[in-house]
Amino acid sequence: MTESGTQTPHSPLTRSPLLEMQDIGISFGGVPALRGANLSVAAGEVHALIGQNGAGKSTMIKILTGAYRRGSGSVRFEGREVDFRTPKQAREAGISTIYQEINLVPFRSVAENIFLGREPRRFGLIDWRTVQQRAAALLESFGLQIDVKKPVGRYSTAIQQMVALARAVSSDAKMVIMDESTSSLDEREVELLFTVVRKLRDDGRAVIFVSHRLDELYALCDRVTVMRDGQTVAQSTMAEMDKLQLVTTMLGRTLAAVVQEDTASREANLAKRGKQVIGATNLGAPPKVNGASLEVHAGEAVGLAGLLGSGRTETMRLMFGADPLAQGSLTIDGAAVTLKSPQDAIARGLAYLTEDRKGEGIVPELSVRDNLTLVCLRTLAKNGVVDVKKQQAIVDRFIASLGIKLRSPDQPIRELSGGNQQKVLLARWLAAEPSLLLLDEPTRGIDVGAKADVAKIVRELRDAGLAVLLSASELEELTAVADRAVVIRDGRTVAELNGADMSETAIMDAIAYGSEGQSVLAEAAQSAHIEDALEGDRHGA
């Protein structure tokens, strides 16, 4: 049992390593990305690989899987020296990788995706009956019974993750690398995925699990390797490192340095907030949104809380004109408005940072410079020609003010870590000088340090007078930034919590019971305030 009260799921392993990466080094453009990094993983264990964005985790994985060539160090797999020159060589050796963005062919069937390129044949032709039978049997061994003839794109993200895992298992993978595989899953789907991962471990396969969710690490993993600034800074069993140690090791500083706002500061912020910037009344676009109401003032941050599927994202999209509004009304700066498109919203001072950074945010092949100035490009152009000096001034200003880590503004944004990509997207909207910033899951898929950076930036923007509406699944993040919380359930606003009334306990109560149940746990919420205060004293000690 760890000090955090979480029991590790598996006994520490002492057998010889399946994988040994020692003194790994690599540089890009003369800048070291890894310096003497180490990773050791045994068969039959789930091994957590963690660190801030930019710590070197992805680079380490790409060297292992043959996407990058290491500059120094050695890699041993199954006891022998290896030097994979392509991902295909790594797969053939028994190393399979499942990325956050699932690499499946959506219009092909589940069975086809599992055996793609390795289909069993009979008389020189693909034996489709065998393909389907093997696929169904493999998924049934995971406890999953689905129609393997259907296109995989028709199934949920969780099912697609299972299909990706089945593909790895079908190829006789001895090691499976899972990179942020749970970031888009709800709680039930995560547990389903964990059941499969534990089965892989019990079958003697090794799993490298990359995640920023600490609770997941303690629920699933046996050991952990922590990376920081391109180096391995800790290797331990999960039982020997509690959450506080894990976070401080990752950050290289104490948690006291990560600012958390208390109740008094929330009330002070509410007292000095400015005029109402936006008001939403009874918004509706069934079936996802069925009566969402809220308002946001200048100089305040409002948290939009609710379970996955509650309608948070859909409400924000309605407010930004990204989806048509079936009912309800919007006011901006006190005047009734009809937003027919995001262009209408931008013209009225609204900005929307989508939760889908890869799919709807970055333009991966464009440079950081071009991504950052995408929204304000029209204002930088004269007679169709961009004023390069003005563009550079904007880019330099936001790189400095948001602390974006990169080699050059001309670097493709796809090469940046997730946290730095998110900062570029935030800078893109800030460059347009909005009056209201809609942030949908701004910390999804980024590490603890980057989350703290984003929270700090949001607080500074609020203090500068910007109106902010923030949606977040993790209540700890929401309460650390927001002055008020609006709770949505089944697409309807069910509660609003202000200042001293806002706590994780109170929000969970409102999610479960709505406004009529807020008094049920009022006493418990008050106790939570006291516990939070004591916890703050402990962190500050």
C-alpha positions in Angstrom: 0.0 0.0 0.0 1.4 3.4 -1.0 1.2 6.5 1.2 -1.5 7.8 -1.1 -3.6 4.8 -0.1 -3.5 3.1 -3.5 -2.6 -0.6 -3.6 -0.3 -1.6 -6.4 -1.8 -4.4 -8.5 1.1 -6.7 -8.9 4.2 -7.9 -7.0 7.6 -6.3 -7.9 9.4 -8.3 -10.5 13.0 -9.5 -10.1 13.4 -11.5 -13.3 15.9 -10.5 -15.9 14.8 -7.7 -18.2 13.1 -8.3 -21.5 14.2 -4.8 -22.6 17.3 -2.8 -21.5 18.0 0.7 -22.9 21.2 2.1 -21.4 22.8 5.5 -21.7 20.7 6.5 -24.7 21.5 9.8 -26.3 20.3 11.7 -29.4 20.4 15.3 -30.6 18.4 17.3 -33.1 20.0 20.3 -34.7 22.8 20.1 -32.1 20.2 20.3 -29.3 20.3 17.2 -27.0 16.9 15.5 -26.7 18.2 12.5 -24.6 21.3 12.4 -22.5 22.2 9.1 -20.8 18.5 7.9 -20.6 17.8 4.4 -19.3 14.8 2.1 -19.4 14.5 -1.5 -18.1 11.3 -3.5 -18.5 10.6 -7.2 -17.6 8.3 -9.6 -19.2 5.0 -10.0 -17.4 4.9 -6.4 -16.0 3.1 -3.2 -16.8 5.7 -0.4 -16.7 4.8 3.2 -16.4 7.0 5.7 -18.4 6.2 9.2 -17.3 7.5 12.8 -17.4 6.5 16.2 -18.5 5.9 16.9 -22.2 9.4 17.3 -23.7 11.0 15.1 -21.1 12.0 12.6 -23.7 9.4 9.8 -23.4 8.3 9.9 -27.0 11.9 10.1 -28.3 12.8 7.1 -26.2 9.9 5.1 -27.7 10.8 6.2 -31.2 14.4 5.1 -30.8 13.2 1.7 -29.4 10.7 1.2 -32.3 13.1 2.2 -35.1 11.6 5.6 -35.9 14.7 7.4 -34.8 18.4 6.3 -34.8 20.1 6.8 -31.5 23.3 8.7 -31.3 24.8 6.8 -28.4 23.9 4.0 -25.9 22.7 0.4 -26.3 19.4 -1.4 -26.7 19.0 -5.1 -25.7 15.8 -7.0 -26.4 15.4 -10.6 -25.2 19.0 -10.6 -24.1 20.6 -9.6 -27.4 21.8 -6.3 -28.8 19.3 -4.8 -31.3 19.4 -1.7 -33.6 16.0 -1.4 -35.3 16.2 0.8 -38.4 12.5 0.9 -39.1 9.2 0.4 -37.1 8.6 -2.7 -39.3 11.8 -4.3 -37.9 10.7 -3.6 -34.4 7.2 -5.1 -35.0 8.8 -8.2 -36.5 10.9 -8.6 -33.4 7.8 -8.5 -31.2 7.4 -4.8 -30.2 4.0 -3.3 -31.0 2.9 0.3 -30.4 -0.6 1.7 -29.8 -0.6 5.5 -30.1 -3.1 8.1 -28.7 -4.4 8.6 -32.2 -5.5 5.1 -33.1 -3.9 3.9 -36.3 -6.7 1.8 -37.8 -8.5 1.9 -41.2 -12.0 3.0 -40.2 -13.9 1.8 -43.3 -12.3 -1.7 -43.1 -13.8 -4.3 -40.9 -12.7 -5.2 -37.4 -11.3 -8.5 -38.6 -9.5 -6.9 -41.5 -7.8 -4.4 -39.2 -6.6 -7.1 -36.8 -4.9 -9.1 -39.6 -4.1 -6.4 -42.1 -1.0 -7.5 -44.1 -0.9 -10.8 -42.3 -4.1 -12.5 -43.5 -4.2 -16.3 -43.4 -4.4 -17.7 -46.9 -5.7 -20.8 -48.6 -4.7 -21.8 -52.1 -3.0 -18.4 -52.5 -6.2 -16.5 -51.6 -7.2 -14.7 -48.3 -9.2 -17.1 -46.2 -11.8 -14.6 -44.9 -13.7 -17.2 -42.8 -10.5 -17.9 -40.9 -9.7 -14.2 -40.6 -13.1 -13.6 -39.1 -13.1 -16.6 -36.8 -9.7 -15.8 -35.4 -10.6 -12.1 -34.9 -13.8 -13.0 -33.0 -12.0 -15.6 -30.8 -9.3 -13.1 -30.0 -11.7 -10.4 -28.9 -13.8 -12.9 -27.0 -10.6 -13.8 -25.0 -10.7 -10.1 -24.0 -14.3 -10.5 -22.9 -15.5 -8.6 -26.0 -18.3 -9.9 -28.3 -18.8 -7.7 -31.3 -19.5 -8.2 -35.0 -16.1 -8.4 -36.5 -17.5 -7.9 -40.0 -18.6 -4.4 -39.3 -16.3 -1.4 -40.2 -14.1 -0.6 -37.1 -15.0 3.1 -37.5 -18.6 2.4 -36.4 -17.4 1.4 -32.9 -16.4 3.6 -30.0 -12.9 4.7 -29.2 -12.7 2.1 -26.5 -13.6 -0.7 -28.8 -11.1 0.6 -31.4 -8.4 0.5 -28.7 -9.3 -3.1 -28.0 -9.0 -3.9 -31.7 -5.5 -2.2 -31.8 -4.5 -4.4 -28.8 -5.9 -7.5 -30.5 -3.8 -6.7 -33.6 -0.7 -6.4 -31.4 -1.5 -9.8 -29.7 -2.3 -11.5 -33.0 1.2 -10.6 -34.2 2.7 -12.4 -31.2 4.0 -9.1 -29.7 6.2 -9.7 -26.7 6.0 -6.0 -25.7 3.1 -3.6 -26.2 3.7 0.1 -25.9 0.5 2.2 -25.0 1.0 5.9 -25.5 -1.8 7.9 -23.8 -4.4 5.2 -24.8 -6.9 6.3 -22.2 -7.1 10.0 -22.9 -10.4 9.8 -24.8 -12.1 7.1 -22.8 -14.6 7.4 -20.0 -14.3 5.6 -16.7 -16.1 2.4 -17.7 -14.1 2.2 -21.0 -10.8 2.7 -19.1 -11.6 -0.2 -16.8 -12.4 -2.4 -19.8 -9.1 -1.5 -21.3 -7.3 -2.2 -18.0 -8.8 -5.7 -17.9 -7.3 -6.5 -21.2 -3.9 -5.0 -20.2 -3.8 -7.1 -17.0 -4.5 -10.2 -19.1 -1.6 -9.4 -21.4 0.6 -9.0 -18.3 -0.6 -12.3 -16.8 0.1 -14.0 -20.2 3.8 -12.9 -19.7 3.8 -10.0 -22.1 5.4 -6.7 -21.2 3.4 -3.4 -21.4 4.9 0.1 -21.4 2.2 2.4 -20.3 2.5 6.1 -21.0 -0.1 8.3 -19.2 -0.5 11.6 -17.4 -3.3 10.3 -15.1 -1.7 9.4 -11.8 -4.7 7.3 -10.6 -4.3 5.1 -13.6 -0.7 4.5 -13.0 -1.3 3.4 -9.4 -4.3 1.2 -10.5 -2.4 -0.6 -13.3 1.3 -0.4 -13.2 3.9 -2.4 -11.3 7.0 -0.2 -11.8 7.7 3.3 -13.0 10.5 5.1 -14.9 10.4 8.9 -14.5 12.1 11.1 -17.2 13.0 14.8 -17.0 14.9 17.0 -19.5 16.0 14.0 -21.6 17.3 12.0 -18.7 16.0 9.2 -16.5 15.7 10.6 -13.0 14.0 7.8 -11.1 13.2 4.1 -11.4 11.0 2.5 -8.8 8.1 0.1 -8.0 4.8 2.0 -7.7 4.5 0.9 -4.1 7.8 2.7 -3.2 6.8 6.0 -4.7 3.7 7.9 -3.5 1.9 10.5 -5.6 3.6 13.4 -4.0 7.1 11.9 -4.7 6.0 11.0 -8.2 4.9 14.6 -9.1 7.8 16.3 -7.4 10.3 14.0 -9.2 8.6 14.7 -12.5 8.6 18.5 -12.0 12.0 18.7 -10.3 10.4 21.1 -7.8 8.0 21.0 -4.8 4.3 21.1 -5.3 4.3 24.4 -3.3 5.5 25.9 -6.5 2.3 24.9 -8.3 -0.1 27.7 -7.3 -3.5 26.6 -6.1 -6.2 29.3 -5.5 -8.1 29.2 -2.2 -11.7 30.1 -1.4 -10.8 33.7 -0.3 -9.1 34.5 -3.7 -12.2 33.1 -5.5 -14.5 35.4 -3.6 -12.1 38.4 -4.2 -12.1 37.7 -7.9 -15.9 37.5 -8.1 -16.2 40.8 -6.2 -14.1 42.7 -8.8 -15.3 41.0 -12.0 -16.5 43.3 -14.8 -19.5 43.4 -17.1 -21.2 40.4 -18.5 -19.5 39.4 -21.7 -21.8 36.6 -22.8 -25.1 35.2 -21.6 -26.6 31.9 -22.7 -30.2 31.1 -21.9 -31.9 27.7 -22.3 -29.6 26.7 -25.2 -30.9 23.6 -27.0 -29.7 21.3 -29.8 -31.3 17.9 -28.9 -30.3 15.3 -28.0 -27.0 16.5 -26.6 -28.1 20.0 -25.3 -31.5 20.5 -23.7 -31.5 23.7 -21.7 -28.0 25.0 -20.9 -27.8 28.4 -19.3 -24.8 30.3 -18.0 -23.1 33.7 -18.1 -19.5 34.8 -18.0 -18.2 38.2 -17.0 -15.0 40.1 -17.8 -12.2 39.2 -15.3 -13.6 35.9 -14.2 -13.0 32.2 -15.0 -16.1 30.0 -15.0 -15.7 26.2 -14.9 -18.1 24.1 -17.0 -18.4 20.8 -15.1 -20.1 17.5 -16.0 -19.5 13.9 -16.8 -18.3 12.8 -20.3 -21.3 13.0 -22.5 -23.1 15.6 -20.4 -23.1 18.1 -23.2 -20.2 20.3 -22.1 -18.4 20.3 -25.5 -21.7 20.7 -27.4 -22.7 23.7 -25.3 -19.4 25.4 -26.1 -19.8 24.7 -29.8 -23.3 26.3 -29.7 -21.9 29.3 -28.0 -19.2 29.6 -30.7 -21.6 29.2 -33.6 -19.9 25.9 -34.6 -23.3 24.0 -34.5 -26.8 25.3 -35.2 -28.9 26.4 -32.3 -32.4 24.9 -32.1 -33.6 26.8 -29.1 -32.6 29.4 -26.6 -30.8 32.7 -26.9 -27.3 34.3 -26.7 -26.3 37.8 -25.7 -22.8 39.3 -26.2 -22.0 42.6 -24.4 -25.7 42.9 -23.5 -27.0 42.6 -27.1 -28.9 39.6 -28.5 -27.0 37.9 -31.2 -27.4 35.0 -33.7 -24.1 33.3 -34.5 -24.4 31.4 -37.8 -20.8 30.4 -37.9 -17.5 30.5 -36.0 -16.6 33.5 -38.2 -19.5 35.4 -36.7 -18.3 34.5 -33.2 -14.7 35.5 -33.9 -15.9 38.8 -35.3 -17.7 39.4 -32.0 -14.6 38.7 -29.9 -15.0 35.0 -29.1 -12.2 32.4 -29.2 -12.6 28.6 -28.9 -9.8 26.2 -28.1 -11.1 22.8 -29.1 -10.6 19.6 -27.1 -9.3 17.8 -30.2 -5.9 19.3 -30.6 -4.7 17.0 -33.3 -7.9 16.8 -35.3 -9.3 20.3 -35.1 -6.4 22.4 -33.7 -3.0 22.2 -35.2 -2.1 22.1 -38.9 0.7 19.5 -38.4 2.8 20.2 -41.5 2.8 24.0 -41.0 5.4 25.8 -39.0 4.8 27.1 -35.4 4.9 30.6 -36.9 2.1 29.9 -39.4 0.0 27.9 -36.8 0.3 30.7 -34.2 -0.8 33.5 -36.6 -3.5 31.6 -38.5 -6.5 33.4 -37.0 -5.0 36.9 -37.2 -3.4 36.4 -40.6 -5.9 38.6 -42.4 -5.0 41.6 -40.2 -1.3 41.0 -41.0 -1.7 41.1 -44.7 -1.8 44.1 -47.0 -2.9 43.6 -50.6 -2.6 39.8 -50.0 1.0 40.0 -48.8 1.8 39.2 -45.1 3.8 41.7 -43.2 6.6 39.4 -42.1 8.0 41.8 -39.5 4.6 42.2 -37.7 4.1 38.5 -37.9 7.5 37.8 -36.3 6.8 40.4 -33.6 3.6 38.6 -32.6 5.3 35.1 -32.7 8.2 36.3 -30.6 5.9 38.0 -28.0 3.8 34.9 -27.4 6.7 32.4 -27.5 8.2 34.5 -24.7 5.0 35.2 -22.7 3.7 31.7 -22.8 7.1 30.0 -22.4 6.8 27.9 -25.5 9.7 25.5 -25.9 10.9 25.0 -29.4 14.0 25.1 -31.6 12.7 27.7 -34.1 9.4 29.3 -35.1 10.0 27.7 -38.5 9.9 24.2 -36.9 6.8 22.1 -37.9 4.4 22.2 -35.0 4.0 18.4 -35.1 7.5 18.2 -33.7 6.6 20.0 -30.5 5.4 18.2 -27.3 1.7 18.2 -26.6 1.9 20.8 -24.0 3.8 23.2 -26.3 1.4 22.5 -29.1 -1.4 23.5 -26.8 0.4 26.8 -25.9 0.8 27.6 -29.6 -3.0 27.1 -30.1 -3.7 29.3 -27.1 -1.4 31.9 -28.5 -3.2 31.7 -31.8 -6.4 32.9 -30.2 -4.8 35.4 -27.9 -3.2 37.0 -30.9 -6.8 37.8 -32.1 -7.3 39.8 -28.9 -10.7 38.1 -27.9 -12.9 39.3 -25.1 -14.1 35.7 -24.3 -12.0 32.6 -24.3 -13.7 29.2 -24.5 -11.4 26.4 -23.4 -12.5 22.8 -23.9 -10.3 20.4 -22.0 -7.2 22.5 -22.4 -5.0 20.1 -20.5 -6.0 16.8 -22.1 -3.0 14.7 -23.0 -0.4 17.0 -21.5 1.7 16.4 -18.4 1.5 17.8 -14.9 4.0 20.6 -15.4 2.4 21.8 -18.6 -1.0 21.6 -16.9 0.3 23.9 -14.2 1.6 26.3 -16.9 -1.7 26.4 -18.6 -3.5 27.0 -15.3 -1.1 29.9 -14.5 -1.7 31.4 -18.0 -5.5 31.2 -17.6 -5.4 32.9 -14.2 -3.2 35.7 -15.6 -5.6 36.2 -18.6 -8.5 36.4 -16.2 -6.6 38.9 -14.0 -6.0 41.0 -17.1 -9.8 41.3 -17.6 -10.5 38.4 -20.1 -13.6 36.4 -19.6 -12.8 32.6 -19.6 -15.1 29.6 -19.8 -13.2 26.4 -19.0 -14.5 22.8 -19.4 -12.5 20.1 -17.7 -13.1 16.4 -16.8 -10.7 16.5 -13.9 -12.4 18.5 -11.1 -9.1 19.2 -9.3 -7.9 21.2 -12.4 -11.3 23.0 -12.7 -11.4 24.1 -9.0 -7.8 25.2 -9.2 -8.6 27.8 -11.9 -12.3 28.7 -11.8 -14.0 31.3 -9.6 -17.5 29.7 -10.3 -18.7 26.4 -11.6 -21.7 25.7 -13.8 -22.7 22.0 -13.7 -24.3 20.4 -16.7 -26.1 17.0 -16.7 -27.8 15.5 -19.7 -27.3 18.7 -21.6 -29.0 20.9 -19.0 -27.7 23.3 -16.4 -28.4 21.8 -13.0 -26.4 23.9 -10.6 -24.2 26.9 -10.2 -21.5 27.0 -7.4 -19.8 30.2 -6.3 -16.8 31.0 -4.3 -17.0 29.3 -0.9 -19.7 26.9 -2.2 -17.4 25.5 -4.8 -15.5 22.3 -4.1 -14.9 19.0 -5.8 -17.3 17.4 -3.4 -20.0 20.0 -4.1 -19.6 19.6 -7.8 -19.8 15.9 -7.6 -23.0 16.2 -5.6 -24.5 18.5 -8.2 -23.5 16.1 -11.0 -25.2 13.3 -9.1 -28.3 15.1 -7.8 -28.7 18.4 -9.5 -29.7 21.6 -7.8 -32.3 19.9 -5.7 -29.6 17.8 -4.1 -27.1 20.5 -3.2 -28.1 20.5 0.4 -27.7 16.8 0.7 -23.9 17.0 1.0 -23.6 20.6 2.2 -22.1 19.5 5.4 -19.7 17.1 3.6 -18.7 20.0 1.3 -17.9 22.2 4.2 -15.7 19.4 5.6 -14.0 19.2 2.2 -13.2 23.0 2.5 -11.5 22.3 5.8 -9.7 19.3 4.4 -8.5 21.3 1.4 -7.2 24.0 3.6 -5.3 21.4 5.7 -4.0 19.8 2.6 -2.8 23.2 1.4 -0.9 23.6 4.7 0.7 20.2 4.2 1.8 21.0 0.7 3.1 24.3 1.8 5.0 22.9 4.7 
